[in-house]
Structures are given as structure tokens and as C-alpha cells.
Amino acid sequence: MSPIPGPKVPASNPDRHLFCERAIKEAFQDVATLAEAAGWDGGEVAAALVSLADHYMMGRCKCEG
């Protein structure tokens, strides 16, 4: 897995989340590919990734709010 590049735009940039998405896309795809190669169905992998992202977001909201 390649290193994930850091932000190149200030936090005030309204599209910063899109830059983050581009930065982590390869790593995200690698995780999905590895899970499918291990025998998990693509739908299961997608659902698990969405669930993990949801839990991550909920955890961040509790820490910051």
C-alpha cells in the first residue's frame, strides 16, 4: 500500500474533503480488494466499509462535540 499524501489545501477550502477522498482512494480500494481476495463477497465488503465509515464518523462526533 502506498503512503497516503497529506493535505495540500487549507482546512478552510470547501473542497478539502474531495482532496482527502482522492488521497485515500487507493488504500480504500486495496482494503476492498484484499477482503474480496480473502473470500468475502463484494456486497459484504461494501456494507462493512460503509458500516466502518459510519462508526468512525459517529466516534469523531462524540470526541469533538
PDB file of N, CA, C and O in Angstrom:
ATOM      1  N   MET A   1       0.848  -1.166   0.000  1.00  0.00           N
ATOM      2  CA  MET A   1       0.000   0.000   0.000  1.00  0.00           C
ATOM      3  C   MET A   1       0.900   1.238   0.000  1.00  0.00           C
ATOM      4  O   MET A   1       1.853   1.329   0.774  1.00  0.00           O
ATOM      5  N   SER A   2       0.587   2.165  -0.860  1.00  0.00           N
ATOM      6  CA  SER A   2       1.359   3.402  -0.962  1.00  0.00           C
ATOM      7  C   SER A   2       1.054   4.329   0.208  1.00  0.00           C
ATOM      8  O   SER A   2      -0.031   4.271   0.786  1.00  0.00           O
ATOM      9  N   PRO A   3       2.014   5.183   0.555  1.00  0.00           N
ATOM     10  CA  PRO A   3       1.732   6.167   1.602  1.00  0.00           C
ATOM     11  C   PRO A   3       0.591   7.093   1.172  1.00  0.00           C
ATOM     12  O   PRO A   3       0.419   7.372  -0.015  1.00  0.00           O
ATOM     13  N   ILE A   4      -0.168   7.553   2.131  1.00  0.00           N
ATOM     14  CA  ILE A   4      -1.261   8.476   1.847  1.00  0.00           C
ATOM     15  C   ILE A   4      -0.706   9.898   1.936  1.00  0.00           C
ATOM     16  O   ILE A   4      -0.141  10.283   2.959  1.00  0.00           O
ATOM     17  N   PRO A   5      -0.868  10.675   0.866  1.00  0.00           N
ATOM     18  CA  PRO A   5      -0.354  12.043   0.901  1.00  0.00           C
ATOM     19  C   PRO A   5      -1.153  12.922   1.852  1.00  0.00           C
ATOM     20  O   PRO A   5      -2.353  12.725   2.043  1.00  0.00           O
ATOM     21  N   GLY A   6      -0.478  13.882   2.437  1.00  0.00           N
ATOM     22  CA  GLY A   6      -1.138  14.828   3.337  1.00  0.00           C
ATOM     23  C   GLY A   6      -1.879  15.907   2.569  1.00  0.00           C
ATOM     24  O   GLY A   6      -1.784  15.995   1.345  1.00  0.00           O
ATOM     25  N   PRO A   7      -2.614  16.720   3.302  1.00  0.00           N
ATOM     26  CA  PRO A   7      -3.399  17.778   2.656  1.00  0.00           C
ATOM     27  C   PRO A   7      -2.516  18.816   1.964  1.00  0.00           C
ATOM     28  O   PRO A   7      -1.430  19.153   2.434  1.00  0.00           O
ATOM     29  N   LYS A   8      -3.015  19.302   0.846  1.00  0.00           N
ATOM     30  CA  LYS A   8      -2.306  20.324   0.080  1.00  0.00           C
ATOM     31  C   LYS A   8      -3.083  21.642   0.056  1.00  0.00           C
ATOM     32  O   LYS A   8      -2.607  22.637  -0.489  1.00  0.00           O
ATOM     33  N   VAL A   9      -4.271  21.644   0.644  1.00  0.00           N
ATOM     34  CA  VAL A   9      -5.110  22.841   0.689  1.00  0.00           C
ATOM     35  C   VAL A   9      -5.441  23.138   2.150  1.00  0.00           C
ATOM     36  O   VAL A   9      -5.414  22.234   2.985  1.00  0.00           O
ATOM     37  N   PRO A  10      -5.754  24.399   2.467  1.00  0.00           N
ATOM     38  CA  PRO A  10      -6.072  24.746   3.852  1.00  0.00           C
ATOM     39  C   PRO A  10      -7.409  24.140   4.308  1.00  0.00           C
ATOM     40  O   PRO A  10      -8.261  23.795   3.489  1.00  0.00           O
ATOM     41  N   ALA A  11      -7.569  24.021   5.613  1.00  0.00           N
ATOM     42  CA  ALA A  11      -8.799  23.459   6.178  1.00  0.00           C
ATOM     43  C   ALA A  11     -10.030  24.259   5.772  1.00  0.00           C
ATOM     44  O   ALA A  11     -11.140  23.728   5.777  1.00  0.00           O
ATOM     45  N   SER A  12      -9.851  25.507   5.426  1.00  0.00           N
ATOM     46  CA  SER A  12     -10.973  26.364   5.028  1.00  0.00           C
ATOM     47  C   SER A  12     -11.460  26.103   3.599  1.00  0.00           C
ATOM     48  O   SER A  12     -12.509  26.614   3.205  1.00  0.00           O
ATOM     49  N   ASN A  13     -10.720  25.320   2.823  1.00  0.00           N
ATOM     50  CA  ASN A  13     -11.110  25.025   1.439  1.00  0.00           C
ATOM     51  C   ASN A  13     -12.377  24.181   1.446  1.00  0.00           C
ATOM     52  O   ASN A  13     -12.388  23.109   2.051  1.00  0.00           O
ATOM     53  N   PRO A  14     -13.450  24.632   0.790  1.00  0.00           N
ATOM     54  CA  PRO A  14     -14.715  23.882   0.823  1.00  0.00           C
ATOM     55  C   PRO A  14     -14.646  22.511   0.146  1.00  0.00           C
ATOM     56  O   PRO A  14     -15.512  21.666   0.375  1.00  0.00           O
ATOM     57  N   ASP A  15     -13.635  22.288  -0.677  1.00  0.00           N
ATOM     58  CA  ASP A  15     -13.492  21.002  -1.361  1.00  0.00           C
ATOM     59  C   ASP A  15     -12.430  20.110  -0.733  1.00  0.00           C
ATOM     60  O   ASP A  15     -12.026  19.109  -1.326  1.00  0.00           O
ATOM     61  N   ARG A  16     -11.979  20.467   0.461  1.00  0.00           N
ATOM     62  CA  ARG A  16     -10.902  19.701   1.098  1.00  0.00           C
ATOM     63  C   ARG A  16     -11.269  18.224   1.252  1.00  0.00           C
ATOM     64  O   ARG A  16     -10.414  17.353   1.089  1.00  0.00           O
ATOM     65  N   HIS A  17     -12.536  17.938   1.564  1.00  0.00           N
ATOM     66  CA  HIS A  17     -12.951  16.537   1.705  1.00  0.00           C
ATOM     67  C   HIS A  17     -12.752  15.751   0.403  1.00  0.00           C
ATOM     68  O   HIS A  17     -12.490  14.548   0.438  1.00  0.00           O
ATOM     69  N   LEU A  18     -12.877  16.431  -0.744  1.00  0.00           N
ATOM     70  CA  LEU A  18     -12.655  15.765  -2.023  1.00  0.00           C
ATOM     71  C   LEU A  18     -11.179  15.447  -2.225  1.00  0.00           C
ATOM     72  O   LEU A  18     -10.835  14.405  -2.782  1.00  0.00           O
ATOM     73  N   PHE A  19     -10.309  16.346  -1.772  1.00  0.00           N
ATOM     74  CA  PHE A  19      -8.877  16.083  -1.837  1.00  0.00           C
ATOM     75  C   PHE A  19      -8.512  14.901  -0.933  1.00  0.00           C
ATOM     76  O   PHE A  19      -7.676  14.068  -1.285  1.00  0.00           O
ATOM     77  N   CYS A  20      -9.158  14.844   0.240  1.00  0.00           N
ATOM     78  CA  CYS A  20      -8.938  13.713   1.153  1.00  0.00           C
ATOM     79  C   CYS A  20      -9.405  12.410   0.503  1.00  0.00           C
ATOM     80  O   CYS A  20      -8.725  11.387   0.580  1.00  0.00           O
ATOM     81  N   GLU A  21     -10.562  12.462  -0.130  1.00  0.00           N
ATOM     82  CA  GLU A  21     -11.095  11.279  -0.804  1.00  0.00           C
ATOM     83  C   GLU A  21     -10.126  10.763  -1.856  1.00  0.00           C
ATOM     84  O   GLU A  21      -9.881   9.559  -1.942  1.00  0.00           O
ATOM     85  N   ARG A  22      -9.580  11.658  -2.647  1.00  0.00           N
ATOM     86  CA  ARG A  22      -8.596  11.254  -3.660  1.00  0.00           C
ATOM     87  C   ARG A  22      -7.352  10.659  -3.005  1.00  0.00           C
ATOM     88  O   ARG A  22      -6.773   9.697  -3.508  1.00  0.00           O
ATOM     89  N   ALA A  23      -6.951  11.243  -1.880  1.00  0.00           N
ATOM     90  CA  ALA A  23      -5.736  10.791  -1.200  1.00  0.00           C
ATOM     91  C   ALA A  23      -5.874   9.378  -0.646  1.00  0.00           C
ATOM     92  O   ALA A  23      -4.907   8.617  -0.651  1.00  0.00           O
ATOM     93  N   ILE A  24      -7.065   9.017  -0.166  1.00  0.00           N
ATOM     94  CA  ILE A  24      -7.238   7.702   0.472  1.00  0.00           C
ATOM     95  C   ILE A  24      -7.868   6.656  -0.453  1.00  0.00           C
ATOM     96  O   ILE A  24      -8.031   5.500  -0.064  1.00  0.00           O
ATOM     97  N   LYS A  25      -8.218   7.060  -1.666  1.00  0.00           N
ATOM     98  CA  LYS A  25      -8.908   6.152  -2.592  1.00  0.00           C
ATOM     99  C   LYS A  25      -8.132   4.860  -2.838  1.00  0.00           C
ATOM    100  O   LYS A  25      -8.713   3.775  -2.805  1.00  0.00           O
ATOM    101  N   GLU A  26      -6.831   4.964  -3.082  1.00  0.00           N
ATOM    102  CA  GLU A  26      -6.040   3.772  -3.388  1.00  0.00           C
ATOM    103  C   GLU A  26      -5.999   2.817  -2.198  1.00  0.00           C
ATOM    104  O   GLU A  26      -6.156   1.607  -2.366  1.00  0.00           O
ATOM    105  N   ALA A  27      -5.792   3.349  -1.013  1.00  0.00           N
ATOM    106  CA  ALA A  27      -5.754   2.500   0.187  1.00  0.00           C
ATOM    107  C   ALA A  27      -7.115   1.845   0.423  1.00  0.00           C
ATOM    108  O   ALA A  27      -7.189   0.670   0.782  1.00  0.00           O
ATOM    109  N   PHE A  28      -8.173   2.597   0.224  1.00  0.00           N
ATOM    110  CA  PHE A  28      -9.534   2.079   0.372  1.00  0.00           C
ATOM    111  C   PHE A  28      -9.765   0.923  -0.601  1.00  0.00           C
ATOM    112  O   PHE A  28     -10.288  -0.126  -0.224  1.00  0.00           O
ATOM    113  N   GLN A  29      -9.368   1.130  -1.851  1.00  0.00           N
ATOM    114  CA  GLN A  29      -9.534   0.094  -2.873  1.00  0.00           C
ATOM    115  C   GLN A  29      -8.698  -1.131  -2.543  1.00  0.00           C
ATOM    116  O   GLN A  29      -9.133  -2.261  -2.767  1.00  0.00           O
ATOM    117  N   ASP A  30      -7.503  -0.914  -2.013  1.00  0.00           N
ATOM    118  CA  ASP A  30      -6.643  -2.032  -1.609  1.00  0.00           C
ATOM    119  C   ASP A  30      -7.311  -2.887  -0.539  1.00  0.00           C
ATOM    120  O   ASP A  30      -7.270  -4.116  -0.606  1.00  0.00           O
ATOM    121  N   VAL A  31      -7.929  -2.235   0.451  1.00  0.00           N
ATOM    122  CA  VAL A  31      -8.620  -2.971   1.517  1.00  0.00           C
ATOM    123  C   VAL A  31      -9.764  -3.791   0.926  1.00  0.00           C
ATOM    124  O   VAL A  31      -9.931  -4.962   1.268  1.00  0.00           O
ATOM    125  N   ALA A  32     -10.543  -3.188   0.052  1.00  0.00           N
ATOM    126  CA  ALA A  32     -11.662  -3.903  -0.572  1.00  0.00           C
ATOM    127  C   ALA A  32     -11.161  -5.096  -1.388  1.00  0.00           C
ATOM    128  O   ALA A  32     -11.735  -6.183  -1.322  1.00  0.00           O
ATOM    129  N   THR A  33     -10.110  -4.893  -2.142  1.00  0.00           N
ATOM    130  CA  THR A  33      -9.542  -5.965  -2.963  1.00  0.00           C
ATOM    131  C   THR A  33      -9.018  -7.105  -2.101  1.00  0.00           C
ATOM    132  O   THR A  33      -9.245  -8.276  -2.407  1.00  0.00           O
ATOM    133  N   LEU A  34      -8.318  -6.763  -1.024  1.00  0.00           N
ATOM    134  CA  LEU A  34      -7.802  -7.794  -0.111  1.00  0.00           C
ATOM    135  C   LEU A  34      -8.932  -8.591   0.533  1.00  0.00           C
ATOM    136  O   LEU A  34      -8.833  -9.810   0.672  1.00  0.00           O
ATOM    137  N   ALA A  35     -10.000  -7.909   0.924  1.00  0.00           N
ATOM    138  CA  ALA A  35     -11.134  -8.594   1.541  1.00  0.00           C
ATOM    139  C   ALA A  35     -11.803  -9.550   0.559  1.00  0.00           C
ATOM    140  O   ALA A  35     -12.153 -10.675   0.914  1.00  0.00           O
ATOM    141  N   GLU A  36     -11.975  -9.092  -0.675  1.00  0.00           N
ATOM    142  CA  GLU A  36     -12.579  -9.968  -1.687  1.00  0.00           C
ATOM    143  C   GLU A  36     -11.672 -11.140  -2.008  1.00  0.00           C
ATOM    144  O   GLU A  36     -12.152 -12.254  -2.219  1.00  0.00           O
ATOM    145  N   ALA A  37     -10.365 -10.906  -2.049  1.00  0.00           N
ATOM    146  CA  ALA A  37      -9.414 -11.988  -2.311  1.00  0.00           C
ATOM    147  C   ALA A  37      -9.437 -13.019  -1.185  1.00  0.00           C
ATOM    148  O   ALA A  37      -9.130 -14.190  -1.408  1.00  0.00           O
ATOM    149  N   ALA A  38      -9.801 -12.586   0.023  1.00  0.00           N
ATOM    150  CA  ALA A  38      -9.891 -13.497   1.160  1.00  0.00           C
ATOM    151  C   ALA A  38     -11.182 -14.308   1.134  1.00  0.00           C
ATOM    152  O   ALA A  38     -11.361 -15.221   1.940  1.00  0.00           O
ATOM    153  N   GLY A  39     -12.086 -13.975   0.206  1.00  0.00           N
ATOM    154  CA  GLY A  39     -13.302 -14.765   0.054  1.00  0.00           C
ATOM    155  C   GLY A  39     -14.594 -14.044   0.404  1.00  0.00           C
ATOM    156  O   GLY A  39     -15.672 -14.622   0.272  1.00  0.00           O
ATOM    157  N   TRP A  40     -14.509 -12.794   0.847  1.00  0.00           N
ATOM    158  CA  TRP A  40     -15.720 -12.040   1.149  1.00  0.00           C
ATOM    159  C   TRP A  40     -16.367 -11.567  -0.139  1.00  0.00           C
ATOM    160  O   TRP A  40     -15.677 -11.175  -1.080  1.00  0.00           O
ATOM    161  N   ASP A  41     -17.683 -11.603  -0.180  1.00  0.00           N
ATOM    162  CA  ASP A  41     -18.448 -11.138  -1.329  1.00  0.00           C
ATOM    163  C   ASP A  41     -18.333  -9.614  -1.426  1.00  0.00           C
ATOM    164  O   ASP A  41     -18.235  -8.933  -0.405  1.00  0.00           O
ATOM    165  N   GLY A  42     -18.344  -9.085  -2.644  1.00  0.00           N
ATOM    166  CA  GLY A  42     -18.229  -7.649  -2.846  1.00  0.00           C
ATOM    167  C   GLY A  42     -19.283  -6.842  -2.112  1.00  0.00           C
ATOM    168  O   GLY A  42     -18.994  -5.759  -1.602  1.00  0.00           O
ATOM    169  N   GLY A  43     -20.498  -7.358  -2.055  1.00  0.00           N
ATOM    170  CA  GLY A  43     -21.570  -6.674  -1.325  1.00  0.00           C
ATOM    171  C   GLY A  43     -21.301  -6.645   0.171  1.00  0.00           C
ATOM    172  O   GLY A  43     -21.572  -5.648   0.840  1.00  0.00           O
ATOM    173  N   GLU A  44     -20.767  -7.744   0.692  1.00  0.00           N
ATOM    174  CA  GLU A  44     -20.408  -7.799   2.109  1.00  0.00           C
ATOM    175  C   GLU A  44     -19.302  -6.795   2.421  1.00  0.00           C
ATOM    176  O   GLU A  44     -19.337  -6.102   3.438  1.00  0.00           O
ATOM    177  N   VAL A  45     -18.334  -6.733   1.535  1.00  0.00           N
ATOM    178  CA  VAL A  45     -17.218  -5.808   1.721  1.00  0.00           C
ATOM    179  C   VAL A  45     -17.723  -4.368   1.704  1.00  0.00           C
ATOM    180  O   VAL A  45     -17.364  -3.565   2.566  1.00  0.00           O
ATOM    181  N   ALA A  46     -18.553  -4.051   0.724  1.00  0.00           N
ATOM    182  CA  ALA A  46     -19.089  -2.695   0.622  1.00  0.00           C
ATOM    183  C   ALA A  46     -19.890  -2.333   1.872  1.00  0.00           C
ATOM    184  O   ALA A  46     -19.738  -1.237   2.411  1.00  0.00           O
ATOM    185  N   ALA A  47     -20.735  -3.243   2.330  1.00  0.00           N
ATOM    186  CA  ALA A  47     -21.534  -2.977   3.534  1.00  0.00           C
ATOM    187  C   ALA A  47     -20.648  -2.798   4.758  1.00  0.00           C
ATOM    188  O   ALA A  47     -20.911  -1.931   5.591  1.00  0.00           O
ATOM    189  N   ALA A  48     -19.605  -3.608   4.874  1.00  0.00           N
ATOM    190  CA  ALA A  48     -18.698  -3.498   6.012  1.00  0.00           C
ATOM    191  C   ALA A  48     -17.946  -2.170   5.977  1.00  0.00           C
ATOM    192  O   ALA A  48     -17.769  -1.536   7.017  1.00  0.00           O
ATOM    193  N   LEU A  49     -17.509  -1.749   4.811  1.00  0.00           N
ATOM    194  CA  LEU A  49     -16.790  -0.482   4.694  1.00  0.00           C
ATOM    195  C   LEU A  49     -17.690   0.701   5.034  1.00  0.00           C
ATOM    196  O   LEU A  49     -17.258   1.645   5.695  1.00  0.00           O
ATOM    197  N   VAL A  50     -18.932   0.649   4.586  1.00  0.00           N
ATOM    198  CA  VAL A  50     -19.886   1.707   4.920  1.00  0.00           C
ATOM    199  C   VAL A  50     -20.135   1.734   6.429  1.00  0.00           C
ATOM    200  O   VAL A  50     -20.171   2.804   7.037  1.00  0.00           O
ATOM    201  N   SER A  51     -20.305   0.565   7.024  1.00  0.00           N
ATOM    202  CA  SER A  51     -20.536   0.480   8.466  1.00  0.00           C
ATOM    203  C   SER A  51     -19.337   1.015   9.249  1.00  0.00           C
ATOM    204  O   SER A  51     -19.501   1.763  10.212  1.00  0.00           O
ATOM    205  N   LEU A  52     -18.140   0.630   8.834  1.00  0.00           N
ATOM    206  CA  LEU A  52     -16.931   1.126   9.496  1.00  0.00           C
ATOM    207  C   LEU A  52     -16.821   2.644   9.367  1.00  0.00           C
ATOM    208  O   LEU A  52     -16.469   3.325  10.330  1.00  0.00           O
ATOM    209  N   ALA A  53     -17.121   3.176   8.184  1.00  0.00           N
ATOM    210  CA  ALA A  53     -17.076   4.625   7.985  1.00  0.00           C
ATOM    211  C   ALA A  53     -18.106   5.322   8.874  1.00  0.00           C
ATOM    212  O   ALA A  53     -17.827   6.376   9.446  1.00  0.00           O
ATOM    213  N   ASP A  54     -19.284   4.738   8.987  1.00  0.00           N
ATOM    214  CA  ASP A  54     -20.335   5.297   9.840  1.00  0.00           C
ATOM    215  C   ASP A  54     -19.893   5.317  11.302  1.00  0.00           C
ATOM    216  O   ASP A  54     -20.052   6.323  11.993  1.00  0.00           O
ATOM    217  N   HIS A  55     -19.340   4.204  11.763  1.00  0.00           N
ATOM    218  CA  HIS A  55     -18.874   4.144  13.151  1.00  0.00           C
ATOM    219  C   HIS A  55     -17.724   5.115  13.393  1.00  0.00           C
ATOM    220  O   HIS A  55     -17.634   5.724  14.459  1.00  0.00           O
ATOM    221  N   TYR A  56     -16.860   5.255  12.423  1.00  0.00           N
ATOM    222  CA  TYR A  56     -15.758   6.210  12.544  1.00  0.00           C
ATOM    223  C   TYR A  56     -16.307   7.631  12.678  1.00  0.00           C
ATOM    224  O   TYR A  56     -15.862   8.402  13.528  1.00  0.00           O
ATOM    225  N   MET A  57     -17.280   7.967  11.826  1.00  0.00           N
ATOM    226  CA  MET A  57     -17.889   9.300  11.866  1.00  0.00           C
ATOM    227  C   MET A  57     -18.582   9.536  13.206  1.00  0.00           C
ATOM    228  O   MET A  57     -18.431  10.602  13.802  1.00  0.00           O
ATOM    229  N   MET A  58     -19.328   8.565  13.675  1.00  0.00           N
ATOM    230  CA  MET A  58     -20.032   8.717  14.956  1.00  0.00           C
ATOM    231  C   MET A  58     -19.021   8.887  16.102  1.00  0.00           C
ATOM    232  O   MET A  58     -19.246   9.690  17.007  1.00  0.00           O
ATOM    233  N   GLY A  59     -17.938   8.157  16.068  1.00  0.00           N
ATOM    234  CA  GLY A  59     -16.908   8.288  17.096  1.00  0.00           C
ATOM    235  C   GLY A  59     -16.250   9.656  17.071  1.00  0.00           C
ATOM    236  O   GLY A  59     -15.946  10.227  18.118  1.00  0.00           O
ATOM    237  N   ARG A  60     -16.029  10.181  15.866  1.00  0.00           N
ATOM    238  CA  ARG A  60     -15.429  11.515  15.735  1.00  0.00           C
ATOM    239  C   ARG A  60     -16.379  12.577  16.285  1.00  0.00           C
ATOM    240  O   ARG A  60     -15.941  13.524  16.939  1.00  0.00           O
ATOM    241  N   CYS A  61     -17.656  12.426  16.026  1.00  0.00           N
ATOM    242  CA  CYS A  61     -18.623  13.419  16.505  1.00  0.00           C
ATOM    243  C   CYS A  61     -18.663  13.442  18.032  1.00  0.00           C
ATOM    244  O   CYS A  61     -18.771  14.515  18.626  1.00  0.00           O
ATOM    245  N   LYS A  62     -18.578  12.285  18.673  1.00  0.00           N
ATOM    246  CA  LYS A  62     -18.608  12.224  20.134  1.00  0.00           C
ATOM    247  C   LYS A  62     -17.357  12.860  20.738  1.00  0.00           C
ATOM    248  O   LYS A  62     -17.431  13.515  21.777  1.00  0.00           O
ATOM    249  N   CYS A  63     -16.208  12.666  20.084  1.00  0.00           N
ATOM    250  CA  CYS A  63     -14.945  13.209  20.596  1.00  0.00           C
ATOM    251  C   CYS A  63     -14.868  14.708  20.442  1.00  0.00           C
ATOM    252  O   CYS A  63     -14.282  15.389  21.284  1.00  0.00           O
ATOM    253  N   GLU A  64     -15.445  15.230  19.390  1.00  0.00           N
ATOM    254  CA  GLU A  64     -15.302  16.654  19.104  1.00  0.00           C
ATOM    255  C   GLU A  64     -16.482  17.467  19.612  1.00  0.00           C
ATOM    256  O   GLU A  64     -16.409  18.695  19.640  1.00  0.00           O
ATOM    257  N   GLY A  65     -17.550  16.827  20.008  1.00  0.00           N
ATOM    258  CA  GLY A  65     -18.731  17.597  20.367  1.00  0.00           C
ATOM    259  C   GLY A  65     -19.047  17.483  21.773  1.00  0.00           C
ATOM    260  O   GLY A  65     -20.021  18.076  22.237  1.00  0.00           O
TER     261      GLY A  65
END
